[in-house]
């Protein structure tokens, strides 16, 4: 058995903790610094995909791959949403807004659209799971990736407000967003094959562009540098800032392999359910201090995820569930 790469779990945990941080309204500077979080998670997906050298020889291989991604990504969300709306139905007084009164929001959530927020990231990962393997057959090196980025930026620039609002919204959510985050996936898939010189050039270029954007915004436009404003869909400074942060994080990655941090390994290997449980607590906690909200939400989300995994394992043992079914249960409920 191949030993699990602890450094990937640690990096994943950093990404997840930053995502949760963004949802508790931290100070502006801290909110800006953590803007590499979602791109980092997509980058890691590409990094792991590239390391597997996965190829599809038939339609069956493709459908099998997509079904596994669906089970791993969508079914946990549907399970959580069913529980979330059930809690809202029976205990509406715990929430400022009872979303069970709005069927359109419920449907939108299950479709991984806007809903009440927070589940859009799963849609991104699902779209990347579809587009990533396909595009890896066409975007095979850094020059092709650079060409793709340039074409993407041009299309985004000239396609804004090209359609009526409702149509534009769907195009953005299922097209532009996914094509933008695909850049991070493809970069991750190719990253292992880059020479040290190439990695250094990518870092220096990305950092200089980010600093240039910072200077231009503050000195010329006389306003704060809001990197997140360029997130929907990802473009320009948001992309380059994230890439510069990847470069730093993966530069220290070899040193993370030897770090024994069980909590971080647990977070990194249980990201989807910790993320899902944190949504519930976001609606329940609203203390004055953002760091208190963040700490409690992270701790309680981890506790419920750990408890859930124990319950699933005990259930499998007690009912002597078949190995095939047990594997599916672990994928859905134990990350």
C-alpha positions as CSV (number, residue, x, y, z in Angstrom):
1,X,0.0,0.0,0.0
2,X,1.3,3.5,-0.9
3,X,1.8,5.6,2.2
4,X,-0.5,8.6,2.4
5,X,1.3,11.9,1.7
6,X,0.9,13.8,5.0
7,X,2.1,17.0,3.4
8,X,-1.0,17.0,1.0
9,X,-3.3,16.6,4.0
10,X,-1.6,19.5,5.8
11,X,-1.9,21.8,2.7
12,X,-5.5,20.7,2.3
13,X,-6.2,21.6,5.9
14,X,-4.7,25.0,5.3
15,X,-7.0,25.6,2.4
16,X,-10.1,24.4,4.3
17,X,-9.3,26.5,7.4
18,X,-8.9,29.6,5.2
19,X,-12.2,28.9,3.4
20,X,-14.0,28.7,6.8
21,X,-12.2,31.9,7.9
22,X,-13.6,33.7,4.9
23,X,-17.2,32.9,6.1
24,X,-16.8,34.5,9.6
25,X,-16.1,38.0,8.4
26,X,-12.4,38.5,9.4
27,X,-10.6,41.8,9.1
28,X,-10.2,43.1,5.5
29,X,-6.5,42.4,5.2
30,X,-6.9,38.9,6.5
31,X,-9.8,38.3,4.2
32,X,-7.7,39.3,1.3
33,X,-4.6,37.2,2.3
34,X,-6.7,34.0,2.3
35,X,-8.0,34.5,-1.2
36,X,-5.8,31.6,-2.4
37,X,-8.0,29.0,-0.5
38,X,-10.4,27.7,-3.2
39,X,-7.8,27.8,-6.0
40,X,-5.4,25.9,-3.7
41,X,-8.0,23.1,-3.3
42,X,-8.5,22.9,-7.0
43,X,-4.7,23.0,-7.6
44,X,-4.3,20.0,-5.2
45,X,-6.9,18.1,-7.2
46,X,-5.0,18.7,-10.4
47,X,-1.7,17.8,-8.6
48,X,-3.0,14.5,-7.5
49,X,-4.7,13.8,-10.8
50,X,-1.4,14.5,-12.6
51,X,0.5,12.2,-10.3
52,X,-1.8,9.2,-11.2
53,X,-1.2,9.5,-14.9
54,X,-4.8,8.4,-15.3
55,X,-5.9,7.6,-18.9
56,X,-9.3,6.7,-20.3
57,X,-9.3,3.9,-22.8
58,X,-13.1,3.6,-23.3
59,X,-16.4,5.3,-22.6
60,X,-16.8,2.9,-19.7
61,X,-13.6,4.2,-18.1
62,X,-14.9,7.8,-18.3
63,X,-18.4,7.0,-17.0
64,X,-16.9,5.0,-14.1
65,X,-14.6,7.9,-13.2
66,X,-17.4,10.5,-13.4
67,X,-19.7,8.2,-11.3
68,X,-17.0,8.0,-8.6
69,X,-16.7,11.8,-8.5
70,X,-20.5,12.1,-8.3
71,X,-20.6,9.7,-5.4
72,X,-17.7,11.4,-3.6
73,X,-18.8,15.0,-4.2
74,X,-22.6,15.3,-4.8
75,X,-24.1,12.5,-2.6
76,X,-22.5,13.9,0.6
77,X,-23.9,17.3,-0.2
78,X,-27.4,15.9,-0.8
79,X,-27.2,14.0,2.4
80,X,-26.2,17.1,4.4
81,X,-28.8,19.3,2.7
82,X,-31.5,16.8,3.6
83,X,-30.4,16.9,7.2
84,X,-30.0,20.7,7.2
85,X,-33.5,21.3,5.9
86,X,-34.9,18.8,8.3
87,X,-33.3,20.6,11.2
88,X,-34.7,23.9,9.9
89,X,-38.2,22.4,9.6
90,X,-38.3,21.1,13.2
91,X,-36.3,23.8,14.8
92,X,-36.9,27.0,12.8
93,X,-36.3,29.2,15.9
94,X,-32.6,28.4,15.7
95,X,-32.2,30.2,12.4
96,X,-32.7,33.8,11.3
97,X,-34.2,32.6,8.0
98,X,-36.2,29.4,7.6
99,X,-35.2,28.3,4.1
100,X,-37.8,25.5,4.1
101,X,-40.3,28.3,3.3
102,X,-38.6,28.9,0.0
103,X,-38.8,25.8,-2.3
104,X,-36.8,27.6,-5.1
105,X,-33.9,28.0,-2.7
106,X,-34.1,24.4,-1.7
107,X,-34.1,23.2,-5.3
108,X,-31.3,25.6,-6.2
109,X,-29.2,24.2,-3.3
110,X,-29.7,20.6,-4.4
111,X,-28.7,21.7,-7.9
112,X,-25.5,23.2,-6.5
113,X,-26.5,26.6,-7.7
114,X,-26.9,29.7,-5.5
115,X,-29.3,28.3,-2.9
116,X,-28.5,29.8,0.5
117,X,-24.9,29.9,-0.5
118,X,-21.8,27.8,0.3
119,X,-22.4,24.8,-1.9
120,X,-21.2,26.4,-5.1
121,X,-17.7,25.2,-4.4
122,X,-18.9,21.6,-4.8
123,X,-20.3,22.5,-8.3
124,X,-16.8,23.8,-9.2
125,X,-15.2,20.6,-8.1
126,X,-17.7,18.6,-10.0
127,X,-17.2,20.6,-13.2
128,X,-13.5,20.4,-12.8
129,X,-13.8,16.6,-12.4
130,X,-15.5,16.6,-15.8
131,X,-13.4,19.1,-17.6
132,X,-10.0,18.3,-16.1
133,X,-9.4,14.9,-17.5
134,X,-10.8,16.0,-20.9
135,X,-8.7,19.1,-21.2
136,X,-5.5,17.3,-20.0
137,X,-5.5,15.7,-23.4
138,X,-5.2,19.0,-25.1
139,X,-3.4,21.2,-22.6
140,X,-0.2,19.2,-22.1
141,X,2.5,21.7,-21.4
142,X,3.1,25.2,-19.9
143,X,2.9,27.0,-23.2
144,X,-0.5,25.5,-24.1
145,X,-1.7,26.4,-20.6
146,X,-0.5,30.0,-21.1
147,X,-2.3,30.2,-24.4
148,X,-5.4,28.8,-22.8
149,X,-5.2,31.5,-20.1
150,X,-4.8,34.3,-22.6
151,X,-7.7,33.1,-24.6
152,X,-9.8,32.7,-21.4
153,X,-9.1,36.3,-20.3
154,X,-10.0,37.7,-23.7
155,X,-13.3,35.7,-23.8
156,X,-14.2,36.8,-20.3
157,X,-13.4,40.4,-21.0
158,X,-15.6,40.6,-24.2
159,X,-18.4,38.3,-23.0
160,X,-19.4,40.3,-19.9
161,X,-23.1,41.3,-20.0
162,X,-23.4,39.8,-23.5
163,X,-26.6,38.0,-22.6
164,X,-29.6,38.9,-20.6
165,X,-29.0,38.5,-16.8
166,X,-30.6,35.1,-16.2
167,X,-28.8,33.5,-19.2
168,X,-25.5,35.3,-18.2
169,X,-25.8,33.9,-14.7
170,X,-26.0,30.3,-15.9
171,X,-23.2,30.8,-18.4
172,X,-21.0,32.2,-15.6
173,X,-21.8,29.6,-13.0
174,X,-21.5,26.6,-15.3
175,X,-19.1,28.0,-17.8
176,X,-16.9,31.0,-16.9
177,X,-16.3,29.9,-13.3
178,X,-15.4,26.4,-14.2
179,X,-13.1,27.4,-17.1
180,X,-11.4,29.9,-14.8
181,X,-10.7,27.4,-12.0
182,X,-9.6,24.9,-14.6
183,X,-6.5,26.9,-14.9
184,X,-5.5,26.0,-11.4
185,X,-6.3,22.3,-12.0
186,X,-4.2,22.1,-15.2
187,X,-1.4,24.0,-13.5
188,X,-1.5,21.4,-10.6
189,X,-1.6,18.5,-13.1
190,X,1.5,19.8,-14.8
191,X,3.4,21.1,-11.8
192,X,5.4,18.0,-11.0
193,X,6.9,18.0,-14.5
194,X,8.1,21.6,-14.3
195,X,11.8,22.3,-13.8
196,X,12.9,24.3,-10.9
197,X,13.7,27.2,-13.3
198,X,10.1,27.1,-14.7
199,X,8.6,27.1,-11.2
200,X,10.8,30.0,-10.2
201,X,9.8,32.0,-13.3
202,X,6.1,31.3,-12.6
203,X,6.5,32.5,-9.0
204,X,8.4,35.6,-9.8
205,X,6.1,36.6,-12.6
206,X,2.9,35.9,-10.6
207,X,4.3,37.9,-7.6
208,X,5.4,40.8,-9.7
209,X,1.9,41.0,-11.4
210,X,0.2,40.8,-8.0
211,X,2.4,43.6,-6.6
212,X,1.8,45.7,-9.7
213,X,-2.0,45.3,-9.2
214,X,-1.6,46.2,-5.5
215,X,0.4,49.3,-6.3
216,X,-1.9,50.4,-9.2
217,X,-5.1,50.0,-7.1
218,X,-3.8,51.8,-4.0
219,X,-1.6,54.5,-5.6
220,X,-3.5,55.2,-8.8
221,X,-7.1,54.3,-8.1
222,X,-6.8,55.2,-4.4
223,X,-8.9,52.3,-3.1
224,X,-8.2,49.0,-1.2
225,X,-6.8,46.1,-3.3
226,X,-9.8,43.7,-3.3
227,X,-8.4,40.5,-4.8
228,X,-11.7,38.7,-4.2
229,X,-13.6,41.1,-6.5
230,X,-11.9,39.3,-9.3
231,X,-13.0,35.8,-8.1
232,X,-16.4,35.5,-10.0
233,X,-15.2,34.4,-12.5
234,X,-11.5,34.0,-11.6
235,X,-9.3,36.5,-13.6
236,X,-6.1,38.5,-13.6
237,X,-4.8,39.5,-10.2
238,X,-6.9,36.8,-8.4
239,X,-5.3,34.1,-10.5
240,X,-1.8,35.4,-10.2
241,X,-2.0,36.0,-6.5
242,X,-3.2,32.4,-6.0
243,X,-0.4,31.0,-8.2
244,X,2.2,33.0,-6.2
245,X,0.9,31.5,-3.0
246,X,0.9,27.9,-4.5
247,X,4.5,28.4,-5.4
248,X,5.4,29.3,-1.8
249,X,3.3,26.5,-0.3
250,X,4.7,23.8,-2.6
251,X,8.2,25.1,-2.0
252,X,7.9,24.2,1.6
253,X,5.9,21.0,0.9
254,X,8.9,18.6,1.2
255,X,9.4,19.8,4.7
256,X,5.8,19.1,5.7
257,X,6.1,15.4,5.0
258,X,7.9,14.9,8.4
259,X,5.5,16.9,10.4
260,X,3.3,14.7,12.7
261,X,0.1,16.7,13.2
262,X,-2.8,14.2,13.5
263,X,-5.4,17.0,13.7
264,X,-4.2,18.5,10.4
265,X,-4.1,15.1,8.8
266,X,-7.6,14.5,10.0
267,X,-8.8,17.8,8.6
268,X,-7.0,17.2,5.3
269,X,-8.5,13.8,4.9
270,X,-12.0,14.8,5.9
271,X,-12.4,18.1,4.1
272,X,-15.8,17.7,2.5
273,X,-17.7,16.8,5.7
274,X,-15.9,19.3,7.8
275,X,-16.9,21.9,5.2
276,X,-20.5,20.8,5.1
277,X,-20.9,20.7,8.9
278,X,-19.4,24.2,9.2
279,X,-22.3,25.5,7.1
280,X,-24.8,24.5,9.8
281,X,-22.8,26.2,12.5
282,X,-22.4,29.4,10.5
283,X,-26.2,29.8,10.8
284,X,-26.1,29.0,14.6
285,X,-23.2,31.1,15.8
286,X,-22.9,34.8,15.6
287,X,-20.6,36.0,18.4
288,X,-19.1,39.5,18.4
289,X,-15.6,38.3,17.8
290,X,-14.9,36.6,14.4
291,X,-12.0,34.5,15.8
292,X,-14.4,33.0,18.4
293,X,-16.9,32.1,15.7
294,X,-14.1,30.6,13.6
295,X,-12.6,28.5,16.4
296,X,-15.9,27.1,17.6
297,X,-17.1,26.4,14.1
298,X,-13.9,24.6,13.2
299,X,-13.8,22.5,16.4
300,X,-17.5,21.5,16.3
301,X,-17.4,20.7,12.6
302,X,-14.3,18.5,13.2
303,X,-16.1,16.8,16.2
304,X,-19.2,16.0,14.3
305,X,-17.2,14.7,11.3
306,X,-15.2,12.4,13.7
307,X,-18.4,11.3,15.4
308,X,-20.0,10.6,12.1
309,X,-17.1,8.5,10.9
310,X,-17.2,6.4,14.1
311,X,-20.9,5.9,13.8
312,X,-20.5,4.7,10.2
313,X,-17.7,2.3,11.1
314,X,-19.7,0.9,14.0
315,X,-22.8,0.5,11.8
316,X,-20.8,-1.4,9.2
317,X,-19.4,-3.7,11.9
318,X,-22.7,-4.2,13.8
319,X,-24.8,-5.0,10.7
320,X,-22.0,-6.9,8.9
321,X,-22.5,-4.8,5.8
322,X,-20.8,-6.2,2.7
323,X,-17.4,-4.8,1.7
324,X,-18.8,-3.2,-1.5
325,X,-21.6,-1.4,0.3
326,X,-19.2,-0.5,3.2
327,X,-16.9,1.1,0.7
328,X,-19.7,3.3,-0.7
329,X,-20.8,4.3,2.8
330,X,-17.2,5.3,3.7
331,X,-16.8,7.3,0.5
332,X,-20.1,9.2,1.1
333,X,-20.0,9.7,4.8
334,X,-16.3,9.4,5.8
335,X,-14.6,11.4,3.0
